[in-house]
Amino acid sequence: MHLLRILRFASLICVFLVGALALAQSRPNVVFIIVDDLNDMPYQPDGKPLVPTPNIDRLKAQGVTFTNAHTNDPLCAPSRSSMLFGLYPQTTSLYWFEDWRDNGIYNNSVSLHDNLRNGGYGVFGTGKIYHGSQVGLFDEYGHNGDVGPWPWDGRQETRRGYLPHPQQLFLYEGIDADMDYKWEHVFGPLSEIPDWPEDPSEGIPGYKGWRLYGEAFKYVDDNNRDLLADERGAAWSAEVIGREHDKPFALFTGLIRTHTPLYAPQNYFDRFPFDSIELPVVDPNDLDDVSTALGNETLYGFRRYNMLVRHDGKDLFRRWLQAYMACVSFVDDQVGIVLDAIERSPHKDNTAIFFTSDHGFHVGEKNFLYKGSLWEPSTRIPLIVSLPGGARGKTSDQPVSLIDIYPTFNEICGLDENPNAESSGYALEGHSLVSLSRDPDSGSWTGPDVAITTIPGKNHMQHRVYEGTLYPHFSVRSKRWRYSLASNGGEELYDHENDPHEWRNLAHDPYYAFVKAGLKSQLIELRDGDRWEALDDLIRWTSAKGVTKRGEEIRIVGRGSGSLGTKAKFENFEFEADLKVDPFTRMKIRYRTDKDSVVYSPILASDEAEHSAFQVGEWNRYRVRVHNGRHQLWINNRYVSDVVRESPSALAPLTIEASGVPFFDVRMRNARIRKL
């Protein structure tokens, strides 16, 4: 009897192991290729120079091309963080070049990579996947991304790069002497070997040659040189794909080109003879009707464009464009190496392939040369999905975005669809692309009718890192229309059916008021989410004497002092409201931390110079954000303070206090709060 039980138990174990092996073999492997700063050139759109991309075209023939796909924030760090955690930038308040590890919501959420790992996948990565360090994020990691090679001036402190090409320093003469990030505006073939002259007066030893990864980079000619970062990453990816794996694998290949500086081997430049390059189609009056916030020509992208075109006789913009085209072609060749590896691997018929970019990039449209805008060249991305058994050679014009990547992985890989249930509690905000990837003509779509994109309400040239990030601008793209709403109320509306280059802003044409209203409603719904709680009724507050409600205003009036506190208690939260304060009143916004109260009282413009954002006796829009000891305050879209204190020890109400001699008067409207 004892032996029989052992045999039965052993039989059950065998059945379990066979079943587990069958399940592992039935789930597809995934190869995810993401390119840095790649716009829609692989789609060969009208109005842009033609760049043949035979390898990306090969992938198009194997899957579904999403022709109306967009980034959720056209900057590297927020775009990638949002995609890899499945949460919108407006949910996490990470809009800028910040480390996702410093963001409390991301830090308490489950990344796509961890969800894959928890679901039994081996997770591999190489190059740039997240913005910043990739340490500890993958089971095995190949090669770091490096946007070099770099010129070097011989100093130890610059050995890692981030110097401009010494033969292009003329770019920064005159009005562009203060141009930031000088290293990223330069371009050219590797054959133009940098030669940095010695300058003893500045402590510069000088150096001739390239550097990569902080080491000397050999370049004799295109046939006798070291490999670039993307070439190393593509080769490593091919090796991983060719292995025998004992469980399904997900491979993330991050290609650093077409990120600036635009250096590539000479033979890629030779593919695009200089005199044959046609400049992008532009309208000389294009900027006449754009939003003042979005079309401010002191912004970084406008400055980069003007820096090139102001040099008469050099045709620098065309040369820059040639370099971008060369880098697109270079990237296509690396994609080909990965696709070839899949074709010859034993996993060929059971591998899903994704190809995309973190955002687009202007190449002169609207006199702009950068990412970071809410116009089509910046928001639109290539997105191709090839699934085992999926549609082949098809297209979909459904508006989708990078937020939809995580749910798509979950469905095809059989992963947890609510990975944050036991951590941050945030549900993923995207929608799976699987149905559309299998049948783009009749496949179901559960997501919104528009794709939303945001940019932070600040200039790239400003050095206060967080300024304006809680007052971002937003845009939504439907199948036909784009509608943008700036934080200062500016609007843009474009009809892509009749105006694919977005030259005519229809936002102020009454004929299109109905269209604009519908898109604005969808934008606000996606922008604000469902976590905000209105505070427009006294039933939500604990008040003292002198507090009244009239119409849409809550008012605190009296002598001595008065206060208004929320009945609900909060630890991590965002609060915003319009406040009007009598000039003789002092007001405080208070909430409890470990040892004391955090108090903001920037009410009188005369208090401190930094409080000039406040307009005495007028309605002012306040926004306070408290998260894990970080306390931020904005007034009227302007940064006022950003301090780190001890994290709250317990939940506490948010309180508005007023005091003055002999009289105080505080009015509040449009107040709301959300827990983080």
C-alpha positions as CSV (number, residue, x, y, z in Angstrom):
1,M,0.0,0.0,0.0
2,H,2.9,2.4,0.9
3,L,4.6,1.6,-2.4
4,L,1.3,2.2,-4.3
5,R,1.0,5.7,-2.7
6,I,4.5,6.5,-3.7
7,L,3.9,5.5,-7.3
8,R,0.7,7.5,-7.4
9,F,2.5,10.6,-6.0
10,A,5.3,10.1,-8.5
11,S,2.7,9.9,-11.3
12,L,1.1,13.1,-10.2
13,I,4.5,14.8,-10.1
14,C,5.2,13.6,-13.7
15,V,1.8,14.8,-14.9
16,F,2.4,18.2,-13.3
17,L,5.9,18.6,-14.8
18,V,4.6,17.6,-18.2
19,G,1.8,20.0,-17.9
20,A,4.1,22.8,-16.8
21,L,6.5,22.1,-19.7
22,A,3.6,22.1,-22.1
23,L,2.3,25.4,-20.7
24,A,5.8,26.9,-21.0
25,Q,6.1,25.8,-24.5
26,S,2.7,27.1,-25.4
27,R,3.4,30.6,-24.3
28,P,5.3,32.6,-26.8
29,N,8.7,34.1,-26.4
30,V,8.8,37.9,-26.9
31,V,11.4,40.1,-28.6
32,F,10.8,43.8,-28.0
33,I,12.9,46.3,-29.9
34,I,12.7,49.9,-28.9
35,V,14.6,52.7,-30.7
36,D,15.6,56.0,-29.2
37,D,14.2,59.2,-30.8
38,L,13.0,57.4,-34.0
39,N,10.2,59.2,-35.7
40,D,7.8,57.8,-38.3
41,M,10.3,57.8,-41.2
42,P,10.1,53.9,-41.5
43,Y,6.5,54.5,-42.6
44,Q,7.9,56.7,-45.4
45,P,5.2,59.4,-44.9
46,D,4.6,62.3,-47.3
47,G,6.5,65.4,-46.5
48,K,9.6,63.7,-45.1
49,P,12.7,62.5,-47.0
50,L,12.6,58.9,-48.1
51,V,14.7,56.5,-46.1
52,P,14.5,52.9,-47.2
53,T,14.2,50.5,-44.3
54,P,14.1,47.0,-45.8
55,N,14.4,45.2,-42.5
56,I,11.6,47.1,-40.8
57,D,9.6,46.5,-43.9
58,R,10.2,42.8,-43.5
59,L,8.7,43.0,-40.0
60,K,5.7,44.9,-41.4
61,A,5.0,42.0,-43.7
62,Q,5.0,39.7,-40.7
63,G,2.6,41.6,-38.5
64,V,0.3,44.6,-38.0
65,T,1.5,48.1,-38.4
66,F,-0.2,50.6,-36.2
67,T,-0.2,53.8,-38.3
68,N,-1.8,56.0,-35.6
69,A,0.4,55.0,-32.6
70,H,1.7,57.7,-30.2
71,T,3.9,58.3,-27.2
72,N,2.4,59.3,-23.9
73,D,5.1,61.8,-23.2
74,P,7.6,62.7,-26.0
75,L,10.7,62.6,-23.7
76,C,12.8,59.6,-22.9
77,A,12.4,59.1,-19.2
78,P,8.7,59.7,-18.7
79,S,7.8,57.8,-21.9
80,R,9.7,54.7,-21.0
81,S,8.7,54.7,-17.3
82,S,5.0,55.1,-18.3
83,M,5.3,52.2,-20.9
84,L,7.1,49.8,-18.6
85,F,4.8,50.4,-15.6
86,G,1.5,50.8,-17.6
87,L,0.6,54.1,-15.8
88,Y,0.1,57.5,-17.5
89,P,2.5,60.4,-16.6
90,Q,-0.5,62.3,-15.3
91,T,-1.1,59.5,-12.8
92,T,2.4,59.4,-11.4
93,S,3.3,63.0,-12.0
94,L,6.6,61.9,-13.7
95,Y,6.7,64.2,-16.7
96,W,10.3,65.1,-17.0
97,F,13.9,63.7,-17.0
98,E,13.5,62.2,-13.5
99,D,14.5,58.8,-12.2
100,W,11.5,56.5,-11.9
101,R,13.1,55.1,-8.7
102,D,12.5,58.4,-7.0
103,N,8.8,58.3,-7.8
104,G,6.7,56.8,-5.0
105,I,4.0,55.4,-7.3
106,Y,6.4,53.6,-9.6
107,N,8.6,52.5,-6.7
108,N,5.5,50.7,-5.2
109,S,4.3,49.2,-8.5
110,V,5.2,46.1,-10.5
111,S,7.2,46.7,-13.6
112,L,6.5,44.8,-16.8
113,H,9.8,43.0,-16.3
114,D,8.9,41.9,-12.8
115,N,5.5,40.8,-14.0
116,L,7.2,38.7,-16.7
117,R,9.6,37.2,-14.1
118,N,6.7,36.5,-11.7
119,G,4.9,34.8,-14.5
120,G,7.8,32.3,-15.2
121,Y,9.6,34.1,-18.0
122,G,13.4,34.6,-18.3
123,V,13.9,38.3,-18.8
124,F,16.9,39.6,-20.9
125,G,17.9,43.1,-21.8
126,T,20.5,45.1,-23.6
127,G,21.0,48.8,-24.4
128,K,18.6,51.5,-23.3
129,I,15.3,50.2,-22.0
130,Y,14.6,52.3,-19.0
131,H,16.1,55.8,-18.9
132,G,19.0,55.6,-16.5
133,S,20.7,52.6,-15.0
134,Q,19.5,49.2,-16.0
135,V,21.3,47.5,-13.0
136,G,19.3,44.7,-11.5
137,L,16.3,45.0,-13.8
138,F,17.0,41.9,-15.9
139,D,17.9,38.3,-15.3
140,E,20.8,38.9,-17.7
141,Y,21.9,42.2,-19.2
142,G,24.1,42.6,-22.3
143,H,25.6,46.0,-23.1
144,N,25.0,49.4,-21.8
145,G,23.6,52.0,-24.2
146,D,26.0,54.7,-25.1
147,V,25.1,57.5,-27.5
148,G,28.8,58.0,-28.5
149,P,31.4,57.6,-29.8
150,W,32.6,60.9,-28.3
151,P,35.3,63.4,-29.0
152,W,37.7,63.9,-26.1
153,D,39.8,66.8,-25.0
154,G,42.2,64.7,-22.9
155,R,41.0,65.6,-19.5
156,Q,40.1,62.9,-17.0
157,E,36.8,64.5,-16.0
158,T,35.6,64.3,-19.6
159,R,36.7,60.8,-20.4
160,R,33.2,59.4,-20.4
161,G,32.1,61.8,-23.2
162,Y,29.5,64.5,-23.5
163,L,31.7,66.9,-25.5
164,P,30.8,68.4,-28.8
165,H,32.8,67.8,-32.0
166,P,35.7,70.2,-31.9
167,Q,35.4,70.9,-35.6
168,Q,31.8,72.1,-35.1
169,L,32.3,74.5,-32.2
170,F,31.4,77.4,-34.5
171,L,27.8,76.4,-33.9
172,Y,27.9,78.0,-30.5
173,E,29.3,81.4,-31.6
174,G,27.3,84.5,-31.0
175,I,23.7,84.2,-30.0
176,D,24.0,80.4,-29.4
177,A,26.9,80.7,-27.0
178,D,24.7,79.8,-24.1
179,M,23.1,76.8,-25.9
180,D,22.7,73.9,-23.4
181,Y,23.7,70.3,-24.1
182,K,26.3,71.2,-26.7
183,W,27.2,67.6,-27.2
184,E,23.8,66.7,-28.7
185,H,23.7,69.2,-31.6
186,V,26.7,67.8,-33.5
187,F,26.7,65.2,-36.3
188,G,28.7,63.6,-39.0
189,P,30.3,60.3,-40.2
190,L,32.9,58.5,-38.1
191,S,35.4,59.3,-40.7
192,E,35.5,62.9,-39.5
193,I,37.8,62.0,-36.6
194,P,37.7,64.6,-33.9
195,D,41.0,66.4,-33.2
196,W,40.8,68.4,-30.0
197,P,43.6,71.0,-29.8
198,E,45.8,71.4,-26.8
199,D,45.0,74.4,-24.6
200,P,47.4,74.7,-21.6
201,S,45.7,77.9,-20.4
202,E,42.5,75.9,-19.8
203,G,44.3,72.7,-18.7
204,I,43.3,70.8,-21.9
205,P,45.9,68.3,-23.0
206,G,44.2,67.7,-26.4
207,Y,43.4,64.4,-28.1
208,K,42.8,63.0,-31.6
209,G,40.3,60.2,-32.0
210,W,37.0,58.8,-30.7
211,R,36.1,57.4,-27.3
212,L,33.3,55.0,-26.3
213,Y,32.4,53.6,-22.9
214,G,35.2,55.8,-21.5
215,E,37.8,53.9,-23.6
216,A,39.6,54.6,-26.8
217,F,37.4,53.7,-29.8
218,K,39.4,52.4,-32.8
219,Y,38.4,53.8,-36.2
220,V,40.6,53.4,-39.2
221,D,37.8,53.1,-41.8
222,D,34.4,51.5,-41.9
223,N,35.9,48.1,-42.4
224,N,38.5,48.5,-39.6
225,R,36.9,49.8,-36.5
226,D,35.4,48.9,-33.2
227,L,31.7,48.1,-32.9
228,L,29.2,50.8,-31.8
229,A,26.9,50.2,-28.8
230,D,23.9,49.2,-31.0
231,E,26.0,46.8,-33.0
232,R,27.1,45.1,-29.8
233,G,23.6,45.0,-28.5
234,A,22.2,43.5,-31.7
235,A,24.9,40.8,-31.8
236,W,24.2,39.9,-28.1
237,S,20.5,39.8,-28.8
238,A,21.1,37.4,-31.7
239,E,23.1,35.2,-29.4
240,V,20.4,35.1,-26.7
241,I,17.7,34.3,-29.3
242,G,19.8,31.4,-30.6
243,R,20.1,29.7,-27.2
244,E,18.1,26.8,-25.9
245,H,15.9,28.0,-23.2
246,D,14.2,25.9,-20.5
247,K,11.4,28.5,-20.1
248,P,9.8,31.1,-22.3
249,F,12.0,34.3,-22.6
250,A,11.4,38.0,-23.1
251,L,14.2,39.9,-24.7
252,F,14.3,43.7,-24.6
253,T,16.7,45.2,-27.2
254,G,17.2,49.0,-26.8
255,L,18.8,50.7,-29.8
256,I,20.3,54.1,-28.9
257,R,20.3,55.6,-32.3
258,T,18.7,57.8,-33.6
259,H,19.4,59.7,-30.4
260,T,21.8,62.6,-30.9
261,P,24.7,63.2,-31.5
262,L,24.1,61.8,-34.9
263,Y,27.3,59.9,-35.6
264,A,27.3,56.8,-37.9
265,P,29.8,55.0,-40.2
266,Q,30.5,56.8,-43.5
267,N,28.9,54.1,-45.6
268,Y,25.5,55.1,-44.1
269,F,26.0,58.7,-45.2
270,D,26.9,57.4,-48.6
271,R,23.4,55.9,-49.0
272,F,22.0,59.4,-49.1
273,P,23.9,61.7,-51.5
274,F,23.8,65.2,-50.1
275,D,22.4,66.9,-53.2
276,S,19.5,64.4,-53.5
277,I,18.1,65.1,-50.0
278,E,14.7,66.9,-50.1
279,L,13.9,69.0,-47.1
280,P,10.7,68.4,-45.2
281,V,7.6,70.2,-46.5
282,V,6.9,73.4,-44.5
283,D,4.5,76.3,-44.5
284,P,6.2,79.7,-43.9
285,N,3.1,80.8,-41.9
286,D,2.8,77.6,-39.9
287,L,3.4,79.2,-36.5
288,D,1.1,82.2,-36.9
289,D,-1.9,80.5,-35.3
290,V,-0.4,78.1,-32.8
291,S,-0.9,78.3,-29.0
292,T,1.4,80.8,-27.4
293,A,2.6,78.2,-24.9
294,L,3.3,75.5,-27.4
295,G,4.7,77.9,-30.1
296,N,7.0,79.9,-27.8
297,E,10.1,80.2,-30.1
298,T,12.5,80.4,-27.2
299,L,11.8,76.7,-26.6
300,Y,14.7,74.3,-27.1
301,G,13.4,72.7,-30.4
302,F,13.0,76.1,-32.1
303,R,16.5,77.2,-30.9
304,R,18.1,74.0,-32.2
305,Y,16.6,74.5,-35.7
306,N,17.5,78.2,-35.8
307,M,21.0,77.4,-34.7
308,L,21.5,75.4,-37.9
309,V,19.7,77.6,-40.4
310,R,21.3,80.9,-39.3
311,H,24.7,79.9,-40.7
312,D,24.4,81.1,-44.2
313,G,26.2,79.1,-47.0
314,K,26.8,76.0,-44.9
315,D,23.6,74.2,-45.6
316,L,23.8,72.8,-42.1
317,F,20.2,71.8,-41.8
318,R,20.5,69.5,-44.8
319,R,23.7,68.0,-43.4
320,W,22.0,67.4,-40.1
321,L,19.1,65.7,-42.0
322,Q,21.5,63.5,-43.9
323,A,23.0,62.4,-40.5
324,Y,19.5,61.6,-39.1
325,M,18.7,59.6,-42.2
326,A,22.0,57.8,-42.0
327,C,21.2,56.8,-38.4
328,V,17.7,55.6,-39.3
329,S,19.4,53.3,-41.9
330,F,22.0,52.2,-39.4
331,V,19.2,51.2,-37.0
332,D,17.4,49.3,-39.7
333,D,20.5,47.2,-40.2
334,Q,20.6,46.3,-36.5
335,V,16.9,45.3,-36.6
336,G,17.8,43.0,-39.5
337,I,20.4,41.3,-37.3
338,V,17.8,40.5,-34.7
339,L,15.2,39.4,-37.2
340,D,17.7,37.1,-38.9
341,A,18.5,35.5,-35.6
342,I,14.8,34.8,-35.0
343,E,14.4,33.4,-38.5
344,R,17.1,30.8,-38.0
345,S,16.3,30.0,-34.3
346,P,14.2,27.0,-33.1
347,H,11.8,29.6,-31.6
348,K,10.8,31.1,-34.9
349,D,7.2,30.0,-34.9
350,N,6.6,30.8,-31.3
351,T,8.0,34.3,-30.9
352,A,6.1,37.5,-30.7
353,I,8.0,40.6,-32.0
354,F,7.4,44.3,-31.1
355,F,9.1,47.2,-32.8
356,T,8.6,50.8,-31.6
357,S,10.3,54.0,-30.4
358,D,10.0,56.0,-27.2
359,H,8.7,59.1,-29.1
360,G,9.0,60.8,-32.4
361,F,11.3,63.6,-33.5
362,H,10.8,66.8,-35.5
363,V,13.2,67.1,-38.5
364,G,12.3,70.7,-39.3
365,E,8.6,70.7,-39.3
366,K,7.2,73.9,-37.7
367,N,10.8,75.1,-37.6
368,F,11.4,72.6,-34.8
369,L,14.3,70.2,-34.3
370,Y,13.6,68.0,-31.3
371,K,11.1,65.8,-29.5
372,G,9.1,67.4,-26.7
373,S,6.2,69.0,-28.7
374,L,2.5,68.0,-28.9
375,W,2.6,68.1,-32.7
376,E,2.4,64.9,-34.9
377,P,6.2,64.7,-35.7
378,S,6.9,64.4,-32.0
379,T,4.0,62.2,-30.7
380,R,3.7,59.7,-33.6
381,I,5.8,56.6,-33.3
382,P,6.4,53.5,-35.4
383,L,4.6,50.5,-33.8
384,I,4.6,47.0,-35.4
385,V,3.3,43.9,-33.6
386,S,3.9,40.4,-35.0
387,L,2.2,37.6,-33.1
388,P,2.3,33.9,-33.7
389,G,-0.9,33.2,-35.6
390,G,-1.6,36.9,-35.9
391,A,-2.4,39.0,-39.0
392,R,0.4,39.5,-41.5
393,G,1.0,42.6,-43.7
394,K,-2.0,44.5,-42.3
395,T,-2.4,48.0,-40.8
396,S,-4.6,49.5,-38.2
397,D,-5.4,53.2,-37.9
398,Q,-6.9,52.8,-34.4
399,P,-5.4,55.5,-32.1
400,V,-3.2,53.6,-29.6
401,S,-0.1,54.5,-27.5
402,L,2.7,53.0,-25.5
403,I,0.5,52.7,-22.4
404,D,-1.0,49.7,-24.3
405,I,2.2,47.7,-24.4
406,Y,2.0,46.2,-20.8
407,P,-1.5,44.9,-21.1
408,T,-0.6,43.4,-24.5
409,F,2.3,41.5,-22.9
410,N,0.0,40.3,-20.1
411,E,-2.5,38.8,-22.6
412,I,-0.1,37.0,-24.9
413,C,2.1,35.8,-22.1
414,G,-0.6,34.8,-19.6
415,L,0.6,37.2,-16.9
416,D,-1.2,38.8,-14.0
417,E,-3.5,41.5,-15.4
418,N,-3.6,43.4,-12.1
419,P,0.0,43.2,-10.9
420,N,-0.3,46.1,-8.5
421,A,-3.2,44.7,-6.5
422,E,-1.0,43.9,-3.5
423,S,1.4,46.9,-3.9
424,S,0.5,50.3,-5.1
425,G,-3.1,49.4,-5.9
426,Y,-3.0,51.1,-9.3
427,A,-4.8,49.3,-12.1
428,L,-2.9,49.3,-15.5
429,E,-4.3,52.1,-17.6
430,G,-3.7,50.7,-21.1
431,H,-5.6,48.2,-23.2
432,S,-4.4,45.1,-25.0
433,L,-3.5,45.3,-28.7
434,V,-3.9,41.5,-29.1
435,S,-7.3,41.5,-30.8
436,L,-6.2,44.2,-33.3
437,S,-3.0,42.4,-33.9
438,R,-4.9,39.3,-34.9
439,D,-7.6,41.0,-36.9
440,P,-7.1,44.7,-37.4
441,D,-10.3,45.0,-39.5
442,S,-12.8,43.5,-37.1
443,G,-10.8,43.0,-33.9
444,S,-12.3,44.4,-30.7
445,W,-10.8,47.5,-29.0
446,T,-11.7,48.2,-25.4
447,G,-9.7,51.4,-25.1
448,P,-10.5,55.0,-25.7
449,D,-11.2,56.5,-29.1
450,V,-8.2,58.8,-28.7
451,A,-4.5,58.5,-27.7
452,I,-3.3,61.0,-25.1
453,T,0.1,62.7,-25.0
454,T,1.5,65.2,-22.4
455,I,4.5,67.4,-22.1
456,P,5.7,69.2,-19.0
457,G,4.8,72.9,-18.8
458,K,8.4,74.1,-18.8
459,N,11.2,74.9,-21.2
460,H,13.9,72.4,-21.7
461,M,16.3,75.3,-21.2
462,Q,15.2,75.9,-17.6
463,H,17.4,74.3,-14.9
464,R,14.8,74.0,-12.1
465,V,14.2,70.3,-12.8
466,Y,10.6,70.1,-11.6
467,E,9.3,73.6,-12.6
468,G,6.0,73.4,-14.3
469,T,5.8,69.6,-14.3
470,L,2.5,69.6,-12.4
471,Y,1.0,72.0,-15.0
472,P,1.6,70.1,-18.2
473,H,0.1,70.5,-21.6
474,F,-2.0,67.7,-23.2
475,S,-3.0,66.6,-26.6
476,V,-5.4,63.8,-27.9
477,R,-5.3,62.2,-31.3
478,S,-8.3,60.5,-32.8
479,K,-8.5,58.8,-36.2
480,R,-9.1,62.2,-37.9
481,W,-8.4,65.0,-35.4
482,R,-5.8,66.3,-33.0
483,Y,-6.8,68.5,-30.2
484,S,-4.3,70.2,-27.7
485,L,-5.0,72.0,-24.5
486,A,-2.1,74.0,-23.0
487,S,-2.0,74.7,-19.2
488,N,-2.6,78.4,-19.9
489,G,-5.9,77.5,-21.7
490,G,-4.4,77.8,-25.3
491,E,-6.0,75.4,-27.8
492,E,-5.1,73.8,-31.1
493,L,-7.3,71.7,-33.4
494,Y,-6.1,70.0,-36.6
495,D,-8.0,68.1,-39.2
496,H,-5.7,65.3,-40.4
497,E,-7.9,64.3,-43.2
498,N,-7.4,67.7,-44.9
499,D,-4.4,69.0,-43.1
500,P,-1.9,66.1,-42.4
501,H,0.9,68.6,-41.6
502,E,-1.1,70.5,-39.0
503,W,-0.7,73.8,-40.6
504,R,-4.2,75.3,-39.9
505,N,-5.3,75.6,-36.3
506,L,-9.1,75.3,-36.3
507,A,-9.6,75.7,-32.5
508,H,-11.1,79.2,-32.8
509,D,-13.3,78.5,-35.8
510,P,-16.9,78.3,-34.5
511,Y,-17.7,75.8,-37.3
512,Y,-15.7,73.2,-35.4
513,A,-16.8,74.0,-31.9
514,F,-18.7,70.7,-31.6
515,V,-15.7,68.7,-32.7
516,K,-13.5,70.6,-30.3
517,A,-15.9,70.2,-27.4
518,G,-16.0,66.4,-27.8
519,L,-12.3,66.0,-28.0
520,K,-11.8,68.3,-25.0
521,S,-14.1,66.2,-23.0
522,Q,-12.2,63.0,-23.8
523,L,-8.9,64.8,-23.1
524,I,-10.0,65.9,-19.6
525,E,-11.3,62.5,-18.8
526,L,-8.0,60.8,-19.6
527,R,-6.0,63.7,-18.1
528,D,-7.7,63.7,-14.7
529,G,-8.5,60.0,-14.2
530,D,-11.0,58.8,-11.6
531,R,-9.0,59.4,-8.4
532,W,-9.8,63.0,-7.8
533,E,-12.3,63.9,-5.1
534,A,-14.2,67.2,-5.4
535,L,-14.0,69.5,-2.3
536,D,-16.6,71.9,-3.3
537,D,-19.1,71.3,-0.5
538,L,-18.9,72.1,3.2
539,I,-20.0,68.5,4.0
540,R,-16.4,67.5,3.1
541,W,-14.8,69.9,5.5
542,T,-14.6,70.5,9.2
543,S,-15.0,74.2,9.6
544,A,-15.0,76.8,12.3
545,K,-17.0,80.0,12.8
546,G,-17.0,82.3,9.8
547,V,-17.0,79.7,7.1
548,T,-19.8,80.0,4.5
549,K,-20.8,78.5,1.1
550,R,-22.2,80.8,-1.5
551,G,-22.6,79.6,-5.1
552,E,-19.4,77.8,-6.1
553,E,-17.3,79.6,-3.4
554,I,-16.4,78.5,0.1
555,R,-15.4,81.6,2.2
556,I,-13.5,82.0,5.5
557,V,-14.2,85.4,7.0
558,G,-13.6,86.8,10.4
559,R,-11.3,88.3,13.0
560,G,-8.3,86.7,14.7
561,S,-8.0,83.4,13.0
562,G,-10.1,80.8,11.2
563,S,-9.5,77.4,9.6
564,L,-11.0,74.9,7.2
565,G,-9.9,71.2,7.4
566,T,-10.8,68.2,5.4
567,K,-12.9,65.5,7.2
568,A,-10.9,62.9,5.4
569,K,-7.3,62.3,6.4
570,F,-4.4,61.9,4.0
571,E,-0.8,60.8,3.9
572,N,0.3,61.1,0.3
573,F,-1.9,63.4,-1.8
574,E,-2.2,66.1,-4.4
575,F,-4.5,69.1,-3.7
576,E,-5.4,72.0,-6.0
577,A,-7.8,74.9,-5.7
578,D,-8.4,78.5,-6.8
579,L,-7.9,80.8,-3.8
580,K,-8.5,84.5,-3.5
581,V,-7.1,86.2,-0.4
582,D,-7.6,89.6,1.0
583,P,-4.3,91.6,0.8
584,F,-4.1,91.9,4.5
585,T,-4.7,88.2,5.2
586,R,-2.1,85.7,5.8
587,M,-3.0,82.1,4.8
588,K,-1.3,78.8,5.5
589,I,-1.8,75.4,4.0
590,R,-0.9,72.8,6.6
591,Y,-0.6,69.1,7.0
592,R,1.1,66.9,9.7
593,T,4.4,65.2,9.4
594,D,6.5,63.3,12.0
595,K,7.7,66.2,14.1
596,D,5.8,69.3,13.0
597,S,3.4,70.8,10.6
598,V,4.5,71.6,7.1
599,V,3.4,75.2,6.5
600,Y,3.2,77.2,3.2
601,S,2.4,80.9,3.5
602,P,3.5,82.5,0.3
603,I,0.6,84.9,0.2
604,L,1.8,88.4,0.1
605,A,4.0,89.2,-2.9
606,S,6.3,91.3,-0.7
607,D,7.1,88.3,1.5
608,E,9.8,86.8,-0.8
609,A,10.9,87.3,-4.4
610,E,10.1,83.7,-5.3
611,H,6.4,84.3,-4.4
612,S,6.0,86.7,-7.3
613,A,3.9,84.0,-8.9
614,F,1.1,85.1,-6.5
615,Q,-1.2,87.9,-7.6
616,V,-2.5,89.9,-4.6
617,G,-6.3,90.1,-4.4
618,E,-6.8,87.9,-7.5
619,W,-7.7,84.3,-8.0
620,N,-4.6,82.1,-7.8
621,R,-4.4,78.5,-8.6
622,Y,-2.6,76.5,-6.0
623,R,-1.3,72.9,-6.3
624,V,0.3,71.0,-3.4
625,R,1.8,67.6,-3.8
626,V,3.0,65.5,-0.9
627,H,4.6,62.1,-1.4
628,N,6.9,60.1,0.8
629,G,8.5,63.2,2.4
630,R,8.7,65.3,-0.7
631,H,6.6,68.5,-0.6
632,Q,6.0,70.6,-3.7
633,L,4.1,73.7,-4.2
634,W,3.0,75.5,-7.5
635,I,1.1,78.8,-7.8
636,N,-0.3,79.8,-11.1
637,N,1.7,77.2,-13.0
638,R,5.0,78.4,-11.4
639,Y,7.2,76.5,-9.1
640,V,7.4,77.9,-5.6
641,S,9.1,75.3,-3.5
642,D,10.3,71.7,-3.6
643,V,11.6,70.4,-0.3
644,V,12.2,67.0,1.3
645,R,11.1,66.4,4.9
646,E,10.4,63.4,7.0
647,S,7.6,61.2,5.7
648,P,4.3,61.6,7.4
649,S,3.9,59.3,10.4
650,A,0.1,59.1,10.3
651,L,-2.9,60.2,8.2
652,A,-4.0,63.8,8.9
653,P,-6.4,66.3,7.4
654,L,-5.3,69.1,5.1
655,T,-6.1,72.4,6.6
656,I,-6.3,76.0,5.3
657,E,-5.7,78.5,8.0
658,A,-6.3,82.2,7.9
659,S,-5.2,85.0,10.3
660,G,-4.8,88.7,10.2
661,V,-5.2,92.0,12.0
662,P,-7.9,93.0,12.3
663,F,-9.7,91.1,9.5
664,F,-9.2,88.0,7.3
665,D,-11.0,86.9,4.1
666,V,-10.1,83.8,2.1
667,R,-12.2,82.5,-0.8
668,M,-11.9,79.0,-2.4
669,R,-13.4,77.4,-5.5
670,N,-12.7,74.4,-7.8
671,A,-11.0,72.5,-5.0
672,R,-10.1,68.9,-5.4
673,I,-7.8,66.3,-3.9
674,R,-6.5,62.8,-4.8
675,K,-4.7,60.2,-2.8
676,L,-1.4,59.0,-4.2
